[in-house]
Amino acid sequence: IDKEMSMKKYVVGNWKSNKNRAAGQKWFTEFSKMYRPVDGLEIIVAPSFICLDGLSEYVKTLAIKNLSLAAQDVSPFPKGSYTGAVAADMIKGMVDYVIIGHSERRRYFHETSQDTANKMTETVDAGLKPIVCIDQPFAMSQLTALNDIDCDELLIAYGPKEAMTARIPEQPERVVEAAKFISQIQVKRPVLYGGSLMADNVDKYVSLPELSGVFVGESSLDAKSFAAICNSVGETL
């Protein structure tokens, strides 16, 4: 990993199917008062599709340093006759990142590795940056699929299903093993860990040299908790 990439850290907050526009504005207002920006730390927040337009404009007025928005998903198709789909071109300008391949998309929406690959292609073609979620037992196919993606900025989020469903985070040593495995196949790609992270346990993970940050779910819904996580990561820089 080159020096510049290894020094940069990321915190992703995935709101999942929560918060309308008003609740999102309140969250960002609270977060902006508690978050301490640090050079080299990028904060990425993923609201629902329906809030992206309004919140992207609202976040600009707050001028929070090093904060970007992400979409939680994207259509595997270009714009056109695909009822209910949101194409990458439609969210360009609102977000910088797109979360792709989350385990909940596989579990509840029956997404395949081919769907994930198509979404990555659409995302990159639109000039957006993918945050690709990786989990066993699909890790090898998910990682090798990235070889066909021509993208300088791509984040890999390792999120073991057990850590998310059992609400018990993966042991740090197992996270290190997974991060090393990922880095052997995808050299120089920043690797994040996600799974039952909270303000009181995040320190165990952000200090691991194999990781470039964390991917936070439920704990990102509370602005105070998420700001504490971001500030903890910032202290490692």
TORKOL-4160 file (C-alpha; in steps of 0.2 Angstrom, whole numbers, padded with zeros to 4 digits, m for minus):
237
<pt num="1" X="0000" Y="0000" Z="0000"/>
<pt num="2" X="0007" Y="0017" Z="m0005"/>
<pt num="3" X="0010" Y="0030" Z="0009"/>
<pt num="4" X="m0003" Y="0042" Z="0003"/>
<pt num="5" X="m0017" Y="0029" Z="0003"/>
<pt num="6" X="m0012" Y="0020" Z="0019"/>
<pt num="7" X="m0012" Y="0037" Z="0028"/>
<pt num="8" X="m0030" Y="0041" Z="0023"/>
<pt num="9" X="m0045" Y="0035" Z="0033"/>
<pt num="10" X="m0063" Y="0033" Z="0029"/>
<pt num="11" X="m0079" Y="0032" Z="0040"/>
<pt num="12" X="m0095" Y="0026" Z="0031"/>
<pt num="13" X="m0112" Y="0028" Z="0039"/>
<pt num="14" X="m0126" Y="0018" Z="0031"/>
<pt num="15" X="m0143" Y="0024" Z="0037"/>
<pt num="16" X="m0151" Y="0009" Z="0028"/>
<pt num="17" X="m0170" Y="0011" Z="0027"/>
<pt num="18" X="m0171" Y="0025" Z="0040"/>
<pt num="19" X="m0174" Y="0044" Z="0041"/>
<pt num="20" X="m0184" Y="0056" Z="0030"/>
<pt num="21" X="m0177" Y="0073" Z="0024"/>
<pt num="22" X="m0182" Y="0082" Z="0040"/>
<pt num="23" X="m0174" Y="0069" Z="0051"/>
<pt num="24" X="m0159" Y="0069" Z="0040"/>
<pt num="25" X="m0157" Y="0088" Z="0041"/>
<pt num="26" X="m0158" Y="0087" Z="0060"/>
<pt num="27" X="m0145" Y="0074" Z="0060"/>
<pt num="28" X="m0132" Y="0083" Z="0049"/>
<pt num="29" X="m0135" Y="0099" Z="0060"/>
<pt num="30" X="m0131" Y="0090" Z="0076"/>
<pt num="31" X="m0117" Y="0080" Z="0068"/>
<pt num="32" X="m0108" Y="0096" Z="0062"/>
<pt num="33" X="m0107" Y="0103" Z="0079"/>
<pt num="34" X="m0099" Y="0087" Z="0087"/>
<pt num="35" X="m0088" Y="0081" Z="0073"/>
<pt num="36" X="m0070" Y="0087" Z="0073"/>
<pt num="37" X="m0063" Y="0087" Z="0055"/>
<pt num="38" X="m0045" Y="0080" Z="0053"/>
<pt num="39" X="m0034" Y="0081" Z="0037"/>
<pt num="40" X="m0034" Y="0063" Z="0029"/>
<pt num="41" X="m0051" Y="0058" Z="0036"/>
<pt num="42" X="m0066" Y="0056" Z="0024"/>
<pt num="43" X="m0083" Y="0054" Z="0031"/>
<pt num="44" X="m0096" Y="0046" Z="0019"/>
<pt num="45" X="m0114" Y="0046" Z="0024"/>
<pt num="46" X="m0127" Y="0036" Z="0014"/>
<pt num="47" X="m0146" Y="0042" Z="0016"/>
<pt num="48" X="m0160" Y="0034" Z="0007"/>
<pt num="49" X="m0163" Y="0038" Z="m0012"/>
<pt num="50" X="m0178" Y="0049" Z="m0008"/>
<pt num="51" X="m0167" Y="0061" Z="0003"/>
<pt num="52" X="m0152" Y="0062" Z="m0008"/>
<pt num="53" X="m0157" Y="0077" Z="m0018"/>
<pt num="54" X="m0163" Y="0088" Z="m0003"/>
<pt num="55" X="m0149" Y="0083" Z="0009"/>
<pt num="56" X="m0135" Y="0085" Z="m0004"/>
<pt num="57" X="m0141" Y="0103" Z="m0005"/>
<pt num="58" X="m0142" Y="0105" Z="0014"/>
<pt num="59" X="m0125" Y="0098" Z="0017"/>
<pt num="60" X="m0117" Y="0111" Z="0006"/>
<pt num="61" X="m0125" Y="0125" Z="0017"/>
<pt num="62" X="m0117" Y="0117" Z="0032"/>
<pt num="63" X="m0100" Y="0116" Z="0023"/>
<pt num="64" X="m0094" Y="0101" Z="0034"/>
<pt num="65" X="m0076" Y="0098" Z="0029"/>
<pt num="66" X="m0071" Y="0081" Z="0020"/>
<pt num="67" X="m0089" Y="0075" Z="0020"/>
<pt num="68" X="m0097" Y="0066" Z="0005"/>
<pt num="69" X="m0113" Y="0057" Z="0002"/>
<pt num="70" X="m0116" Y="0040" Z="m0005"/>
<pt num="71" X="m0131" Y="0031" Z="m0012"/>
<pt num="72" X="m0135" Y="0014" Z="m0004"/>
<pt num="73" X="m0138" Y="0006" Z="m0020"/>
<pt num="74" X="m0140" Y="0009" Z="m0039"/>
<pt num="75" X="m0148" Y="0001" Z="m0054"/>
<pt num="76" X="m0138" Y="m0012" Z="m0063"/>
<pt num="77" X="m0145" Y="m0004" Z="m0079"/>
<pt num="78" X="m0143" Y="0012" Z="m0088"/>
<pt num="79" X="m0157" Y="0025" Z="m0088"/>
<pt num="80" X="m0172" Y="0020" Z="m0098"/>
<pt num="81" X="m0187" Y="0008" Z="m0097"/>
<pt num="82" X="m0183" Y="0000" Z="m0080"/>
<pt num="83" X="m0198" Y="0004" Z="m0069"/>
<pt num="84" X="m0193" Y="0008" Z="m0051"/>
<pt num="85" X="m0174" Y="0009" Z="m0054"/>
<pt num="86" X="m0163" Y="0023" Z="m0050"/>
<pt num="87" X="m0149" Y="0024" Z="m0063"/>
<pt num="88" X="m0131" Y="0030" Z="m0059"/>
<pt num="89" X="m0133" Y="0045" Z="m0070"/>
<pt num="90" X="m0148" Y="0051" Z="m0060"/>
<pt num="91" X="m0139" Y="0053" Z="m0044"/>
<pt num="92" X="m0123" Y="0060" Z="m0051"/>
<pt num="93" X="m0120" Y="0077" Z="m0043"/>
<pt num="94" X="m0129" Y="0072" Z="m0027"/>
<pt num="95" X="m0117" Y="0059" Z="m0022"/>
<pt num="96" X="m0098" Y="0054" Z="m0024"/>
<pt num="97" X="m0100" Y="0036" Z="m0019"/>
<pt num="98" X="m0111" Y="0021" Z="m0021"/>
<pt num="99" X="m0113" Y="0006" Z="m0009"/>
<pt num="100" X="m0113" Y="m0010" Z="m0020"/>
<pt num="101" X="m0116" Y="m0028" Z="m0015"/>
<pt num="102" X="m0122" Y="m0026" Z="0003"/>
<pt num="103" X="m0126" Y="m0043" Z="0011"/>
<pt num="104" X="m0144" Y="m0036" Z="0014"/>
<pt num="105" X="m0146" Y="m0034" Z="m0004"/>
<pt num="106" X="m0141" Y="m0052" Z="m0007"/>
<pt num="107" X="m0152" Y="m0058" Z="0007"/>
<pt num="108" X="m0168" Y="m0049" Z="0005"/>
<pt num="109" X="m0167" Y="m0044" Z="m0014"/>
<pt num="110" X="m0159" Y="m0060" Z="m0021"/>
<pt num="111" X="m0145" Y="m0050" Z="m0029"/>
<pt num="112" X="m0132" Y="m0060" Z="m0038"/>
<pt num="113" X="m0113" Y="m0057" Z="m0042"/>
<pt num="114" X="m0118" Y="m0053" Z="m0059"/>
<pt num="115" X="m0130" Y="m0039" Z="m0053"/>
<pt num="116" X="m0116" Y="m0032" Z="m0042"/>
<pt num="117" X="m0104" Y="m0032" Z="m0057"/>
<pt num="118" X="m0116" Y="m0023" Z="m0068"/>
<pt num="119" X="m0119" Y="m0010" Z="m0054"/>
<pt num="120" X="m0100" Y="m0007" Z="m0052"/>
<pt num="121" X="m0099" Y="m0004" Z="m0071"/>
<pt num="122" X="m0114" Y="0008" Z="m0071"/>
<pt num="123" X="m0106" Y="0017" Z="m0056"/>
<pt num="124" X="m0089" Y="0019" Z="m0063"/>
<pt num="125" X="m0096" Y="0024" Z="m0080"/>
<pt num="126" X="m0105" Y="0038" Z="m0071"/>
<pt num="127" X="m0089" Y="0045" Z="m0063"/>
<pt num="128" X="m0094" Y="0039" Z="m0046"/>
<pt num="129" X="m0084" Y="0029" Z="m0034"/>
<pt num="130" X="m0090" Y="0011" Z="m0028"/>
<pt num="131" X="m0089" Y="0005" Z="m0010"/>
<pt num="132" X="m0090" Y="m0013" Z="m0013"/>
<pt num="133" X="m0096" Y="m0025" Z="0001"/>
<pt num="134" X="m0087" Y="m0041" Z="0003"/>
<pt num="135" X="m0092" Y="m0056" Z="0014"/>
<pt num="136" X="m0089" Y="m0075" Z="0015"/>
<pt num="137" X="m0093" Y="m0086" Z="0006"/>
<pt num="138" X="m0094" Y="m0075" Z="m0009"/>
<pt num="139" X="m0077" Y="m0066" Z="m0006"/>
<pt num="140" X="m0067" Y="m0074" Z="m0020"/>
<pt num="141" X="m0079" Y="m0071" Z="m0033"/>
<pt num="142" X="m0083" Y="m0053" Z="m0027"/>
<pt num="143" X="m0065" Y="m0049" Z="m0027"/>
<pt num="144" X="m0060" Y="m0056" Z="m0044"/>
<pt num="145" X="m0075" Y="m0047" Z="m0051"/>
<pt num="146" X="m0066" Y="m0031" Z="m0047"/>
<pt num="147" X="m0052" Y="m0035" Z="m0059"/>
<pt num="148" X="m0063" Y="m0029" Z="m0073"/>
<pt num="149" X="m0067" Y="m0013" Z="m0065"/>
<pt num="150" X="m0056" Y="0002" Z="m0071"/>
<pt num="151" X="m0057" Y="0013" Z="m0056"/>
<pt num="152" X="m0043" Y="0022" Z="m0047"/>
<pt num="153" X="m0054" Y="0026" Z="m0031"/>
<pt num="154" X="m0063" Y="0010" Z="m0025"/>
<pt num="155" X="m0066" Y="0006" Z="m0007"/>
<pt num="156" X="m0069" Y="m0012" Z="m0001"/>
<pt num="157" X="m0080" Y="m0015" Z="0015"/>
<pt num="158" X="m0078" Y="m0032" Z="0023"/>
<pt num="159" X="m0094" Y="m0036" Z="0033"/>
<pt num="160" X="m0096" Y="m0053" Z="0040"/>
<pt num="161" X="m0114" Y="m0058" Z="0040"/>
<pt num="162" X="m0112" Y="m0066" Z="0058"/>
<pt num="163" X="m0106" Y="m0049" Z="0065"/>
<pt num="164" X="m0121" Y="m0040" Z="0058"/>
<pt num="165" X="m0135" Y="m0052" Z="0062"/>
<pt num="166" X="m0128" Y="m0058" Z="0079"/>
<pt num="167" X="m0123" Y="m0040" Z="0084"/>
<pt num="168" X="m0106" Y="m0046" Z="0090"/>
<pt num="169" X="m0092" Y="m0039" Z="0081"/>
<pt num="170" X="m0079" Y="m0050" Z="0072"/>
<pt num="171" X="m0063" Y="m0053" Z="0083"/>
<pt num="172" X="m0049" Y="m0040" Z="0077"/>
<pt num="173" X="m0037" Y="m0054" Z="0073"/>
<pt num="174" X="m0050" Y="m0062" Z="0061"/>
<pt num="175" X="m0053" Y="m0045" Z="0053"/>
<pt num="176" X="m0034" Y="m0044" Z="0051"/>
<pt num="177" X="m0034" Y="m0061" Z="0042"/>
<pt num="178" X="m0048" Y="m0056" Z="0031"/>
<pt num="179" X="m0040" Y="m0039" Z="0027"/>
<pt num="180" X="m0024" Y="m0047" Z="0022"/>
<pt num="181" X="m0033" Y="m0060" Z="0011"/>
<pt num="182" X="m0042" Y="m0045" Z="0002"/>
<pt num="183" X="m0026" Y="m0036" Z="0000"/>
<pt num="184" X="m0018" Y="m0050" Z="m0008"/>
<pt num="185" X="m0031" Y="m0051" Z="m0022"/>
<pt num="186" X="m0035" Y="m0032" Z="m0023"/>
<pt num="187" X="m0018" Y="m0024" Z="m0020"/>
<pt num="188" X="m0018" Y="m0005" Z="m0014"/>
<pt num="189" X="m0037" Y="m0005" Z="m0012"/>
<pt num="190" X="m0042" Y="0003" Z="0005"/>
<pt num="191" X="m0051" Y="m0010" Z="0016"/>
<pt num="192" X="m0064" Y="m0005" Z="0029"/>
<pt num="193" X="m0072" Y="m0016" Z="0042"/>
<pt num="194" X="m0091" Y="m0016" Z="0046"/>
<pt num="195" X="m0101" Y="m0026" Z="0058"/>
<pt num="196" X="m0109" Y="m0021" Z="0075"/>
<pt num="197" X="m0097" Y="m0006" Z="0077"/>
<pt num="198" X="m0101" Y="0007" Z="0091"/>
<pt num="199" X="m0091" Y="0021" Z="0099"/>
<pt num="200" X="m0085" Y="0010" Z="0113"/>
<pt num="201" X="m0078" Y="m0004" Z="0102"/>
<pt num="202" X="m0072" Y="0005" Z="0087"/>
<pt num="203" X="m0054" Y="0009" Z="0094"/>
<pt num="204" X="m0050" Y="m0010" Z="0092"/>
<pt num="205" X="m0052" Y="m0009" Z="0074"/>
<pt num="206" X="m0047" Y="0009" Z="0068"/>
<pt num="207" X="m0029" Y="0005" Z="0076"/>
<pt num="208" X="m0026" Y="m0010" Z="0064"/>
<pt num="209" X="m0014" Y="m0005" Z="0051"/>
<pt num="210" X="m0022" Y="m0017" Z="0039"/>
<pt num="211" X="m0038" Y="m0007" Z="0039"/>
<pt num="212" X="m0041" Y="0010" Z="0031"/>
<pt num="213" X="m0057" Y="0014" Z="0041"/>
<pt num="214" X="m0074" Y="0007" Z="0046"/>
<pt num="215" X="m0092" Y="0005" Z="0039"/>
<pt num="216" X="m0105" Y="0009" Z="0051"/>
<pt num="217" X="m0123" Y="0004" Z="0051"/>
<pt num="218" X="m0135" Y="0006" Z="0066"/>
<pt num="219" X="m0123" Y="0017" Z="0076"/>
<pt num="220" X="m0123" Y="0030" Z="0062"/>
<pt num="221" X="m0142" Y="0034" Z="0065"/>
<pt num="222" X="m0137" Y="0043" Z="0080"/>
<pt num="223" X="m0127" Y="0059" Z="0076"/>
<pt num="224" X="m0118" Y="0059" Z="0093"/>
<pt num="225" X="m0113" Y="0041" Z="0092"/>
<pt num="226" X="m0107" Y="0043" Z="0074"/>
<pt num="227" X="m0098" Y="0059" Z="0078"/>
<pt num="228" X="m0089" Y="0050" Z="0092"/>
<pt num="229" X="m0084" Y="0036" Z="0080"/>
<pt num="230" X="m0077" Y="0048" Z="0067"/>
<pt num="231" X="m0068" Y="0058" Z="0080"/>
<pt num="232" X="m0060" Y="0041" Z="0087"/>
<pt num="233" X="m0054" Y="0037" Z="0069"/>
<pt num="234" X="m0048" Y="0055" Z="0067"/>
<pt num="235" X="m0037" Y="0053" Z="0082"/>
<pt num="236" X="m0027" Y="0039" Z="0074"/>
<pt num="237" X="m0021" Y="0051" Z="0060"/>
